Amino acid sequence: MINGDGTAVERFADPAEESGDPFIYPDGRVEPGERAYLYHEVSQTYLGDPVNIPVTVINGPSAGPTVFLSAAAHGDELNGIAVVREVAHDWDHSNLNGTLVCLPVLNVPGFLAQQRYLPIYDRDLNRSFPGSHTGSGGRRIAARIFDHFIEPCDLGLDFHTSTRGRTNMLHARADMTDEDVARLARAFSTNVILDSEGPGGTLRREASEAGVPTITVEMGEAHRFQRPLINRALNGVVSVLAEYGLSAESTVHWPGWRTVISEESEKTWLRADVGGIVDMEHERGALVYEGDRVCTISNPFKTSAETVKAPFTGILVGVLENPVVYPGNPLCHLVELDADTLRAVERQQQYDPNRESFL
């Protein structure tokens, strides 16, 4: 069915079983038991044509929380797009208690150009929230997204990857001093949670401060789909839906071990002191011990080499993918493990000795 505003709507539940409320947005509404596919205008081109973001709203037949899932606030970060699309279009939502607002590509101009920032406005969309309807181009885009599809929600998951040339293990970033945000971060079921409120203008920080608890999920690298990470993230979504009652048939998942990194002393970026070509010894998510060789940096002739060692025992949350560096370039992001967590990690590795990392 096509509504008068051009929105495609399909019904996936028996109207007799409906008990929820409609999801209302500026151009229309999605009734309980309906899935709507729409393009929502957030800006215009130089020719005055609309710049639209794709949105899928799945309103379950039964009442429950409203959850947004967003991706590609940075236009070259693709893993989250696969997660959001699969939740929106491949899952059975006939027993959904609540509403899912699926926003697979927030930064459409960046996505079309396959670059991180808004190419026309040269702005980071993920530093522009909650936006302004009278501000810069980037802030206007952010305002239309935030006001129409973020603030009406009860909680949110914002998917990201590392920047070009680096890769991240799956982990969450969340303000763990906020009890509602902390509950959401734990429900997503990652091994590592980096505790911070986030920079001003980020979607997770501004949404949380507006009363919509939100976390950032980091996973992998830019410009590609990485199926193992996508599958892990989908499991996290299932766990969140179970925690908040949207899926009565699912259960909250425990990842086996977890560390919450709150202090700056518990994490560090190891950086290159010399320029050269990097031989990385470990993958993202690997356990390294204090004094282990993380990588070496050598000149083209291999006549000189500098060894970079782990300053403490921990997990490599992020590692370099582009193997050439200048002095000062980041090599890897290391987070420390306390004694109890280290024993849990070692036990898990003994149980599954073929598992080289935790993604």
PyMOL commands that set and color helices and strands:
alter all, ss='L'
color gray80, all
select helices_A, chain A and resi 15-17+79-89+108-113+125-127+137-150+179-188+203-209+227-243+264-266+339-351
alter helices_A, ss='H'
color red, helices_A
select strands_A, chain A and resi 8-11+23-25+28-30+34-44+50-59+62-71+97-103+155-160+166-174+192-195+214-220+259-261+267-271+276-280+287-288+293-298+305-309+314-320+324-325+330-336
alter strands_A, ss='S'
color yellow, strands_A
deselect
rebuild
show_as cartoon
